[in-house]
């Protein structure tokens, strides 16, 4: 009988019971339910900050554009503020004051 009791004890120590696994899964689920809304709020704040910085960049570029090209005044489009640096010197239609992703209007954030 002693041998049989030792075998049972060994079997219990070899793995997890179904109840233990269910408890761990429940804890993980609760942590996920807490973390997901927090993560979404963080991403929302990051995108909002990126949008604010993009607007500030556009505003600064508009002021610089109006000082650089006083005859034209302010730029009428984002493409006029942007431009590809490999195409040569800045012009009123391609002032190269903002990055191409912002000038295209499809910037993330």
Secondary structure as the mmCIF struct_conf table of DSSP 4:
data_model
#
loop_
_struct_conf.conf_type_id
_struct_conf.id
_struct_conf.beg_label_comp_id
_struct_conf.beg_label_asym_id
_struct_conf.beg_label_seq_id
_struct_conf.end_label_comp_id
_struct_conf.end_label_asym_id
_struct_conf.end_label_seq_id
HELX_RH_AL_P HELX_RH_AL_P1 UNK A 2 UNK A 13
TURN_TY1_P TURN_TY1_P1 UNK A 14 UNK A 14
BEND BEND1 UNK A 15 UNK A 15
HELX_RH_AL_P HELX_RH_AL_P2 UNK A 18 UNK A 68
TURN_TY1_P TURN_TY1_P2 UNK A 70 UNK A 72
BEND BEND2 UNK A 74 UNK A 74
BEND BEND3 UNK A 76 UNK A 77
HELX_RH_AL_P HELX_RH_AL_P3 UNK A 78 UNK A 81
HELX_RH_3T_P HELX_RH_3T_P1 UNK A 85 UNK A 87
BEND BEND4 UNK A 89 UNK A 89
STRN STRN1 UNK A 91 UNK A 91
TURN_TY1_P TURN_TY1_P3 UNK A 92 UNK A 93
STRN STRN2 UNK A 94 UNK A 94
BEND BEND5 UNK A 98 UNK A 98
HELX_RH_AL_P HELX_RH_AL_P4 UNK A 100 UNK A 104
TURN_TY1_P TURN_TY1_P4 UNK A 105 UNK A 105
#
